[in-house]
Amino acid sequence: MSQISFIHAADLHLDTPFQGLSRIPETVYPDIRESTFRAFYRLVEVAIQKQVDFVLLVGDLFDNERQSLKAQYKLRQGFERLREHGIDVFLSYGNHDYIAGNIHPINYPDNVYVFPDQTVRHVIYRRNNRDLATIYGFSYEERAVHSVKANEYELAQTNTPFHIAMLHGSLKTNTEHDVYAPFSLNDLSQRPFDYWALGHIHKRQCLKMNPPIVYPGNIQGRNRKETGKKGCYYVELSVENVQMNFIPLQAIEFQTVNIDVDDVETIQQLEETLRHKMMNECTSEVPQLFDIVFKGTRTHPLNWKSSGMLEELIELINDQLTTYDIWKYIHHWSFDIRQEEQLLGNHDPFISELKRMIEKANIAEYLEDLYEHREARKYLTPMTVDEEQALKDEVKQLLFYMFYDKSL
């Protein structure tokens, strides 16, 4: 009976700069900086351990179009190791690493097939001189592809038992990410392919099982919104069925932890609560970066924040937890202020207008003089969308806390 096995991965984002983590101590930052490479090394080792036929890499192998030589060489080293074990690689480029942006490409070993342009093409995978699978895909030539590429996937007249389509794109209805190469489930499921290997969306999800239409997510979380385990799918495909197993690859793990502060009376109790949560409930085989959300309606935790005691407490905890081999670090913390807003009145016109003005504010205008300063601009990088939103959230928190405190 014909059967093949492969690794399906996407969105490696090698050499991610991890913007917004500049305050991380020097003792642990190298682990973060190298995490995308280490996750890729684990992918290679999993492929070898599982003795797969091939590896599918569906776009955004690099974090941006100006691919560093380091990232390209690290990728090539991994491909060479796969070649030593007789494992092929089929890869496509996505919106982050589109072809026209890479002015210094390097050559990969002969076990690697790169989809060369924006035309949907196919290539045949052979094992022991037998044609086993036809692989379909395309690469982004420019940063954005807005056409419905799914319509271009047509079954080739080959004698292979399996047909596998690679597509870096998103559902037409997606509202959380930029929509590229848009498709609907019907666009894909009505076409006679045995497996749709998707990329672009960093959240792992199986859109449909018959046929499998699958996002593996990225292999390494890159910010506090990309929490939990990240990795690839190990797929065994036969004429009769398909078996899929998710395999974690992340070298560090982002986690969001909620801390209830309503029953906390002293800063010492808060320390005990926070330390117990991180040490006993948040276990992992890899280092962890925590986003702590303090939830509650009582005022004394807010006073600890305004007095600087809370920041000092977190610094003390971080100093201890970063000494472990599998370290932990609180890189971001905030208060859930929804309950405070309720106490002030959700429909209070002043509060509503204040919220609207904060969200509408153009932060870049306020920082324009700083970023244009001849000396300061040498050390500054533009704020990301996430950083701007985090700053707005902090402003809202501070203002709501002030009103909340006076309302008691």
N, C-alpha and C positions, 0 to 999 in steps of 0.2 A: 504494500500500500504506500502510495506517495505521501511523504510528510516532509515539512521543512520547519526549521526553528530560527527565530531571529530576535534581535533587540530593536525595539522601537523607542527612540528618544528624540527630543527636540529642544530648542531654546537653551543651548549650553551657555551662551553669553560669556564665553571665555574672556578673561581679563577685565571683568566688570570692575569699575573704579570704586564701587560702594560709596557713592556720595552720601553725605549726611551722617557718616560714622566717623567724622574727623576727631571726635573726643575720645575715641577708644584708646586705651593705654597701649603703649608700644609693645608690651609683653604679649598681647594677644592679637594685635592688628595683623601681623604677618599671616596668622592662621586664616583670618577673614580674607585678606588680599589673595591668598592662594587657593581659596575654597573651591572656586569654579574648576581649577585645574585638577584638584584632588578628586572632585566628584567625577570628572572625566576619566581619570585613572581608574577609579572604581568601576566605571562603565566598561572599560576595556577588560579589566580582570573578570568581571561577571560574564562577559561574552566568551572569554577563554574558558572559564570554569564550566559554563553551560555547553560549550562546544557548539555554538550556534553556527548556522550557515552564513549569515550575514548580519550587518548592522544597518539600520535605517536612521539617518539624521536629517530631520525635516525642518531645516531653516534656522536662522539666527544662531549659528555656531559661534559667532563672534558678537561682541557687544555693540560694535559700530562698524561702519564701512571702512574706516581707516584701521585696518586690522594690524595690530602690533606684530612684529616679527616673532616676539616671544610666543604669542598665542598660536601663530601659524606653525612654528617649530614644535611646540608642545603637542599640537594636534597631529602633526606628521609623525612624531615619535610614537604616539598611540596607534596610528594606522600601521606603522611598520611592525609594531608588536603583534597586531592582529594578523598581518600578513604571515608572520612566522608560524602562526597556528592555522593558516589556511582559511581565514575569515575575510570575506569581502565587505566592502562598505559602499553604500549608496547614499549620496548626500545632495541636498539642495540648499540654496541660499535664500534668505528671507528679507524682510524689510529692514532689519538692522545691519545685515552684512551684504547688501545688494552688490552685484558684480561691478557696476560702473564706479563704485566708490573705492574699490581696492586697487591702488595704483602700484603696489608691490606684491603681487601674488607669488606664491612658491608652488613648486610641483609636489604632488603627493605620489606615493608608491602605486604600483600597477594593480593593486587589489582594490583601489578606490575609483568609483565612477562618480563624476560630478555632472549633474544636469547642467548643460552649458549656457542655456538662455531661457527666455520667457515662453518659448514654445513647448507645449506638453509633448514629451518624447517618451520612448520606452526602451528598456534594455533587458536582456535575458540573463538570468542567473543559471549557471550550469554547475552540476556536481557529478563527478565521474563520467564526464562526456554526455551527460543527459540534461536536457533542458527542463528545468523544474519550475521556474517562476518568471513571470514578466513583471518588471518594476516600472511604474510610470511616475513622471514628475516634471517639474520645471523649477528654474531659479529666477528670483527677482533680478531684473536688469537695472531697475531704478528703485528709489526708496518706496514708492507706493504702487500697488497694483489694484485697480478698482474694478476691473472687468470680472465677469463671472467665469473664472477659469474652469470651474467644474464642468461647464458645457463642452470643453475641449477634450475631456477624457473619454476616448473611444477605445473599445477593446481591440487590441492588435490581433492579426491573424497569425497567432503562434500556436504551437502544439504543447504549451506548458499547462500543467494541471492547475496552477495558481496564478492569479492576477492581483497585484498589490499596488494601490495608488497612494502616492505621497502628495500632500497638499498643505502648504503653509498659508492659512487664511482663517476666516472667522464667519460665524453665522451672520446672516444679514440683520438679524434682530438683536445682535449683541450691542449693549449700551455701555459696557464697562471698559472696552478697549477700542482702539482705532480699528475700523473695519477695513480689512484688505482681502482681496480675492474672495468676495462675499459668496456665500452659498446657503442653501436651505437643506434640511435633512432629505427632502425628496430629491433634490439635485443629485445627492450621493447615493441614497439607498436604491434608487431605481436603476442605477447603472450596475452592470454584472461584474462587480469586483468582489474579491474574497475578503479584502481588508482595506480600510481607509486609514492610513497613517497620517494623522494631522499634526500640525505645529502652529505656534503663535500665541495660544492661550496658555498662561502659566499655571492654571489650576487644572489638576488631573481630573478627567471626566470621560466617561464612556457615553457618547450621545445615543448610541444604538448598538445592539448586539447582533442583529441579523440584517445585513452583514455588520461586523464590528466597525464602528466609526469612532475613533479614539484619539483623545488628547492625552499624552503622557504627562503634561506639565513640564516645567523646567527641571533641570537636574540639581539645581542649587538655589535656594531662596536668596533674594538679593536685597530685601528690605522688610520692614516690619509687617507689611501686608501679605507677604508670601511666607506664611507660617507652615509649620509641620514638616512632614517627611516629603522629600522631593526625590525623583528618580526616573526610572524607565520601566517599560513593560517587556517581559520575556514572553514571547508568543510561540506556541506550537500549533502549526496549521496543518490539518490533514483534510482529505477529501470529505470526511464525515463530520468533523467538528473543529472547533478552535478552543485552545486553552490559553488564558492570559493570566500572568502573575506579575503584580507590581513589585519592583525591587528598589528599596531606598538606596540613594547614592550620596545624599548630602553630606558635606564635610562639617558644616555648622548648621544649626537649626534655629530659626526664628520662632519665638513663641509669644503669644499674648496671654497674660495671667491677670485675672480679676481678683482684687483683694477687697473684701467687705470690711469697711472701717467703722460701721455703726456700733459695733460692740467693743471697739478699742477705746480705752480711756486715757492711756498714757503712751508716750513715744516708745517706751520700753516694750509695751504690749504690741505695738505696731512692729517693732523690730522682730519680736518672737514670732508673730504671725507671718511676716514676710519671709523670714529665714526658714521657718518650717515648711512653708509652701514651696519654696525653691529647692530645698534640700531633700524633702521627702516625697513630694507629689510630682515634681517636674523632673523625672528621670530621663536620661538619654545616653546613648552610646557615643554621642559626639558633643562637642561644646555647644552651648546655647546662648542666644542673645534674647533678652526679655524686654517686652513692652508691658509695663505694669500699669493697670488701670485701677485706681482707687475709687471704689463705689460707696456712696452713702450720702446722708443728708446732714450729719452733725458738723458743727463748726470747728471743733478743735483740730482735726486734721488739716483744715484749711489754714488755721493759724500756724501750724507747724510748717506749712508750705511757705507762707509769707515771711516767717521769721528765719527761714533758711535751715531749720532743723531737719526737715525731711530730706533735703538735698544732702546734708551732711551724713544722715543715717544711711542713705543709699550708697554714698561714697565709701563708708565704712564696710558695708556688706560686700560691695564690689571688690574692695581691697583683699578680703578674705577669699572670696569665691574664685578670683582669677589666679590664685596660687595652685589650684588643683590641675592635674594633667588634663582631665575633662572639665574645662573651666566653664563658668557661667558668668554672665555680665548683664546688668540692667542698663540698656542703652537709651531707653526712653520711658518716661512715666507721665501720667496725666490723671485728671479726675473726670469721672462721668458726671456731667453737670445737668443731665436731663431732669433729675429730681429737684435740683435747685430752681431750674426754670419753672417747674410746675408750681413750686411754692410761691414764686414771684407772680405767677399767672401766665399761662401759655398765650392767653389772648390779650395780655397787656399791650396797648398800642406802642408804648415807649420801648418795651423790650423787643417787640417785633421789629420796630424801625431800627433799633440798635443792631439787631442781628442782620438785617438787610444791608445796612451800611457797611458792616464789617466784611460781609461776604462780597460786596460789590467793590470794596477798596482795591486799588491797584498798588500793590506793594512795591513794584518796580519804581514807581514815581517817587516814593518816599526814600528809596535807596539810590536814586540816580546820582546824586552828588558823590556818594561814597564810591560807587562803582566807576565813576569818571575821574576820581582822584588819581593823580599821576603815580603816587607811590602805593596807595591802598589797592588799586586794581591789579597789581602784580601778584597779590596774595589771595585774591577772591575769585571764586567761580560762580557763575550765575545760579540762582536758587532754582531748584527743581519745583515742579508743580506740587509734589507732595510736601516739600519743605515750606512752600508758601501757605498751603492749607494748614499745616501744623502750626505755623505762626499765627494764622487767623484764629485757629481753635484756642490757642493759648491766650490770645487777647480776649476772646469771649469769656474764657474761664475767669480771668482776672477781674473783668468788669462784673460778671454775674456774682462772683464771690463777694465783691464789695457791696452790691445791692442786697445780696442775701444776708450778709452779716448785719446790715443796718435794719433789715426788716424784722429781726428777731426781738 
